[in-house]
Amino acid sequence: MIRVIVTGLGGLRDRVRGWAERTDRLPMPEILEVMKSQIREEFAAETWHGPYGKRAWEPRKQFGSRTPSSPPLGGALSAWMAAGTTTARTAELRVGGEAGKQIAYHRGGGQSSLLAAASFSILRAKKPARQSKYGPDHPAYYAMWHYLRLNFGVTVSLERLLSGFQIPHRKHATRNPEMTRIQSEIISNHILHGKAVPGAVSS
């Protein structure tokens, strides 16, 4: 049941005026922080909080001399936390440049294609090294062979380079019902009570 009680038009006019003023400028910095808090939770739990529930990431493994980074995916979390723009009525969280390309690769795609993306990518050797005395029938011909040796202390066969490495996708940073609920509560409480917080707020 919904009950509307009018106790005094003078007070109502003041309240409606306050609602209108607060509607003109919504608490978008707080909304942006909700987005970032979800991403922090995903990286801490290594779990995707997706639109249809939570799904754990593929467990990380040591590769060569490089131990799994903490937080996972290297500087991806820092890039997300440093991003974000707001206006009076919008909030956008986007990582651009080279960092954005790396994040999209590890997520499994951009925002529009992420839900339908496969669970992993195949990374194969394609580019030759800038200076190599070997031909394409030798692993040292490829830039990837040198990269893995220098950064991970690993030398791999030509067959492995050409067949590729399976890189699990660690999806994150998408809207989910819990985040939407919190954002809706923050906006509603801001307009009705002047308090940009989630949950129940007394008048």
C-alpha positions in Angstrom: 0.0 0.0 0.0 1.1 3.5 -0.8 -0.1 6.3 1.4 0.2 10.0 0.6 -0.4 12.5 3.5 -0.5 16.2 2.8 0.2 18.0 6.0 0.9 21.6 4.8 1.3 23.1 1.4 3.8 25.7 2.5 6.2 23.1 3.7 5.5 21.0 0.6 6.5 23.9 -1.6 9.8 24.2 0.2 10.4 20.5 -0.1 9.5 20.3 -3.8 11.9 23.3 -4.4 14.7 21.4 -2.7 13.9 18.3 -4.7 14.1 20.3 -7.9 17.4 21.9 -7.0 18.9 18.5 -6.1 17.6 17.0 -9.3 19.5 19.6 -11.3 22.8 18.3 -9.9 22.9 14.6 -9.1 25.6 12.9 -6.9 27.6 11.5 -9.8 31.0 11.4 -8.0 29.3 9.0 -5.5 27.9 7.0 -8.4 31.4 6.7 -9.9 32.8 5.5 -6.6 30.2 2.7 -6.6 31.6 1.5 -9.9 35.1 1.6 -8.6 34.2 -0.2 -5.4 32.8 -3.0 -7.5 36.0 -3.3 -9.4 38.1 -3.3 -6.2 36.0 -6.1 -4.9 36.3 -8.1 -8.1 40.1 -7.8 -8.1 40.3 -8.7 -4.4 38.1 -11.8 -4.7 39.3 -12.5 -8.3 35.6 -12.9 -9.2 33.5 -11.3 -11.9 30.3 -9.7 -10.5 28.4 -10.0 -13.7 24.7 -9.2 -14.6 23.7 -12.8 -13.9 25.7 -13.6 -10.8 29.3 -14.0 -9.7 31.8 -16.1 -11.5 35.3 -16.9 -10.2 38.3 -16.1 -12.4 40.5 -18.9 -13.6 43.2 -19.4 -10.9 46.5 -17.7 -11.6 49.6 -19.7 -12.1 53.3 -18.9 -12.0 54.9 -18.7 -15.5 58.7 -19.0 -15.6 60.4 -16.6 -13.2 57.4 -14.3 -13.0 55.1 -15.0 -10.0 51.4 -14.0 -10.1 51.1 -10.3 -9.5 49.0 -8.8 -6.6 46.6 -7.3 -7.5 46.1 -9.5 -10.5 46.6 -8.2 -14.1 49.5 -6.0 -13.1 48.5 -2.3 -13.2 44.9 -2.8 -14.4 43.4 -2.0 -11.1 45.5 1.1 -10.7 44.4 2.2 -14.2 40.7 1.8 -13.3 41.1 3.6 -10.0 42.8 6.6 -11.8 40.0 6.8 -14.4 36.6 8.3 -14.4 34.7 11.5 -15.3 31.5 13.1 -14.1 29.2 15.8 -15.1 26.0 17.1 -13.3 24.1 14.1 -14.6 26.5 11.5 -15.9 29.3 9.3 -14.6 31.7 7.4 -16.9 34.5 5.0 -16.1 36.7 4.3 -19.0 40.4 3.5 -19.4 41.9 4.6 -22.7 45.3 4.4 -24.4 47.5 1.4 -24.2 46.3 0.5 -20.7 42.8 0.3 -22.1 43.8 -2.0 -24.9 45.5 -4.3 -22.4 42.5 -4.3 -20.0 40.1 -5.1 -22.9 42.3 -8.0 -23.9 42.3 -9.5 -20.4 38.6 -8.8 -19.9 37.8 -10.6 -23.2 36.6 -7.6 -25.1 34.9 -4.2 -24.8 31.8 -3.5 -22.8 29.4 -4.4 -25.7 31.0 -7.7 -26.5 32.1 -8.9 -23.1 29.1 -11.0 -22.2 29.4 -13.1 -25.4 33.1 -13.4 -25.3 34.9 -16.7 -25.0 36.6 -17.7 -21.8 40.1 -17.4 -23.2 42.3 -16.0 -26.0 45.1 -17.6 -27.9 48.3 -15.6 -28.1 50.6 -16.8 -30.9 54.0 -15.6 -32.3 53.5 -13.5 -35.4 56.0 -10.7 -35.5 59.7 -11.4 -36.3 62.4 -9.9 -34.1 63.9 -6.6 -35.3 67.3 -8.1 -35.7 67.6 -11.9 -36.1 70.0 -14.1 -37.9 67.5 -16.9 -38.0 64.8 -17.8 -40.4 61.1 -18.5 -39.6 61.9 -22.2 -39.0 63.8 -21.2 -35.8 62.0 -20.0 -32.6 64.5 -17.1 -32.1 63.2 -15.6 -35.4 60.1 -14.4 -33.5 59.9 -11.4 -31.2 57.8 -13.4 -28.7 60.6 -15.8 -28.1 62.9 -13.0 -27.0 60.2 -11.3 -24.9 59.5 -14.5 -23.0 63.2 -15.2 -22.4 64.0 -11.7 -21.2 60.9 -11.1 -19.1 60.0 -14.6 -17.8 63.3 -16.6 -18.1 61.5 -19.0 -20.4 62.6 -20.4 -23.8 59.9 -22.2 -25.7 59.9 -24.3 -28.8 58.9 -23.2 -32.3 55.9 -25.5 -32.1 54.7 -23.9 -28.9 55.2 -20.4 -30.3 53.1 -21.1 -33.3 50.4 -23.1 -31.6 50.1 -20.3 -29.0 49.4 -19.8 -25.3 45.9 -19.9 -23.8 45.2 -16.7 -21.9 42.2 -17.0 -19.6 39.8 -14.0 -19.7 39.2 -12.4 -16.3 36.1 -10.5 -16.9 35.3 -7.5 -14.7 33.8 -4.0 -14.7 30.3 -4.6 -16.0 27.0 -3.5 -14.5 25.2 -5.9 -12.2 21.9 -5.7 -10.2 23.6 -5.0 -6.9 25.5 -2.0 -8.3 22.4 -0.7 -10.0 20.4 -1.0 -6.7 23.0 0.9 -4.7 23.2 3.6 -7.4 19.4 4.0 -7.5 19.3 4.3 -3.7 22.0 7.0 -3.7 20.2 9.1 -6.3 16.8 8.7 -4.6 18.1 9.6 -1.2 19.9 12.6 -2.6 16.7 13.9 -4.2 14.3 13.1 -1.4 16.5 13.6 1.6 19.6 15.5 0.5 21.8 12.6 1.5 23.8 10.8 -1.2 24.0 7.5 0.6 22.5 4.0 -0.1 20.0 2.3 2.2 17.1 3.6 4.2 17.3 7.2 5.2 14.9 8.9 7.7 13.4 12.2 6.7 
